[in-house]
Amino acid sequence: MREYVASLLDGPLPGDDDNLLDHGLDSVRLMMVADRLGVDFTDLAERPTLRAWAELAGD
């Protein structure tokens, strides 16, 4: 998942607890991540960090 998210961002990959929305991840890309992980868009938007998403995905 980390590599996939990195491919969606223009800059360097943020840290595990950085807000990915602050690093340029927009709603369209957020929907792509939700689809790929098989989780709800709202869950990702409420906790937009790599650590939280890994927990949601069961990684």
Backbone as CSV, one residue per row, in Angstrom:
resi,resn,N_x,N_y,N_z,CA_x,CA_y,CA_z,C_x,C_y,C_z
1,MET,0.813,-1.179,0.000,0.000,0.000,0.000,0.869,1.260,0.000
2,ARG,1.936,1.221,0.720,2.826,2.384,0.820,3.320,2.811,-0.569
3,GLU,3.720,1.860,-1.386,4.218,2.171,-2.719,3.106,2.728,-3.602
4,TYR,1.908,2.173,-3.454,0.774,2.656,-4.241,0.461,4.110,-3.891
5,VAL,0.402,4.422,-2.615,0.129,5.800,-2.192,1.245,6.720,-2.685
6,ALA,2.474,6.271,-2.610,3.595,7.082,-3.087,3.439,7.411,-4.567
7,SER,2.906,6.466,-5.335,2.731,6.702,-6.770,1.661,7.758,-7.053
8,LEU,0.790,8.015,-6.085,-0.279,8.999,-6.255,0.129,10.404,-5.825
9,LEU,1.259,10.518,-5.162,1.734,11.811,-4.657,2.875,12.326,-5.525
10,ASP,3.008,13.633,-5.601,4.063,14.233,-6.411,5.397,14.327,-5.681
11,GLY,5.354,14.458,-4.385,6.574,14.632,-3.610,7.014,13.342,-2.946
12,PRO,7.908,13.467,-1.992,8.368,12.290,-1.254,7.244,11.707,-0.401
13,LEU,7.357,10.444,-0.107,6.347,9.761,0.696,6.354,10.318,2.117
14,PRO,5.193,10.736,2.611,5.107,11.248,3.984,5.356,10.140,5.007
15,GLY,5.565,10.552,6.244,5.724,9.599,7.329,4.410,8.901,7.644
16,ASP,4.483,7.869,8.451,3.315,7.048,8.773,2.172,7.830,9.407
17,ASP,2.477,8.889,10.129,1.440,9.642,10.828,1.156,11.011,10.217
18,ASP,1.735,11.287,9.062,1.476,12.555,8.378,0.116,12.513,7.687
19,ASN,-0.552,13.655,7.650,-1.843,13.768,6.981,-1.610,13.770,5.470
20,LEU,-2.106,12.738,4.797,-1.873,12.597,3.363,-2.616,13.651,2.544
21,LEU,-3.691,14.180,3.078,-4.415,15.243,2.385,-3.567,16.509,2.334
22,ASP,-2.782,16.737,3.378,-1.874,17.883,3.407,-0.716,17.716,2.430
23,HIS,-0.494,16.492,1.980,0.597,16.199,1.047,0.100,16.064,-0.388
24,GLY,-1.128,16.526,-0.640,-1.614,16.594,-2.009,-2.544,15.488,-2.466
25,LEU,-2.912,14.581,-1.588,-3.844,13.528,-1.989,-5.247,14.124,-2.054
26,ASP,-5.846,14.123,-3.243,-7.170,14.720,-3.411,-8.261,13.649,-3.321
27,SER,-9.508,14.081,-3.414,-10.634,13.163,-3.210,-10.710,12.079,-4.278
28,VAL,-10.339,12.391,-5.504,-10.373,11.378,-6.564,-9.359,10.280,-6.265
29,ARG,-8.173,10.671,-5.890,-7.145,9.679,-5.548,-7.516,8.923,-4.276
30,LEU,-8.168,9.602,-3.362,-8.633,8.948,-2.138,-9.644,7.848,-2.474
31,MET,-10.517,8.109,-3.445,-11.466,7.081,-3.894,-10.739,5.902,-4.529
32,MET,-9.668,6.168,-5.244,-8.880,5.093,-5.850,-8.262,4.209,-4.769
33,VAL,-7.748,4.834,-3.717,-7.161,4.076,-2.607,-8.236,3.242,-1.917
34,ALA,-9.399,3.830,-1.666,-10.496,3.109,-1.016,-10.883,1.881,-1.824
35,ASP,-10.976,2.038,-3.133,-11.321,0.913,-3.999,-10.248,-0.164,-3.953
36,ARG,-9.017,0.249,-4.026,-7.909,-0.719,-4.025,-7.821,-1.487,-2.700
37,LEU,-8.057,-0.794,-1.583,-7.966,-1.441,-0.273,-9.252,-2.158,0.120
38,GLY,-10.342,-1.855,-0.586,-11.626,-2.464,-0.248,-12.200,-1.934,1.054
39,VAL,-11.988,-0.644,1.289,-12.495,-0.003,2.504,-13.352,1.196,2.116
40,ASP,-14.047,1.750,3.088,-14.943,2.872,2.857,-14.168,4.186,2.717
41,PHE,-14.561,4.969,1.733,-13.948,6.274,1.485,-13.952,7.141,2.741
42,THR,-15.071,7.143,3.450,-15.209,7.976,4.647,-14.189,7.599,5.712
43,ASP,-13.944,6.305,5.879,-12.954,5.861,6.865,-11.565,6.402,6.531
44,LEU,-11.225,6.396,5.246,-9.921,6.928,4.844,-9.849,8.434,5.052
45,ALA,-10.924,9.124,4.715,-10.939,10.585,4.834,-10.877,11.045,6.285
46,GLU,-11.478,10.273,7.182,-11.475,10.649,8.601,-10.109,10.472,9.246
47,ARG,-9.335,9.520,8.744,-8.008,9.237,9.311,-7.002,9.090,8.171
48,PRO,-6.605,10.201,7.545,-5.778,10.137,6.338,-4.276,9.988,6.587
49,THR,-3.907,8.901,7.256,-2.484,8.617,7.470,-2.183,7.198,7.009
50,LEU,-0.945,6.949,6.662,-0.554,5.601,6.251,-0.786,4.590,7.371
51,ARG,-0.494,4.979,8.593,-0.671,4.064,9.725,-2.144,3.661,9.877
52,ALA,-3.042,4.636,9.830,-4.472,4.352,9.972,-4.971,3.491,8.821
53,TRP,-4.506,3.769,7.622,-4.957,2.996,6.470,-4.446,1.567,6.528
54,ALA,-3.246,1.375,7.017,-2.726,0.018,7.174,-3.572,-0.755,8.178
55,GLU,-3.993,-0.091,9.240,-4.868,-0.738,10.222,-6.206,-1.110,9.591
56,LEU,-6.778,-0.205,8.807,-8.057,-0.479,8.147,-7.941,-1.636,7.159
57,ALA,-6.818,-1.698,6.467,-6.613,-2.738,5.456,-6.173,-4.058,6.070
58,GLY,-5.832,-4.028,7.349,-5.385,-5.248,8.011,-3.941,-5.596,7.728
59,ASP,-3.153,-4.604,7.308,-1.718,-4.831,7.039,-0.923,-4.789,8.319
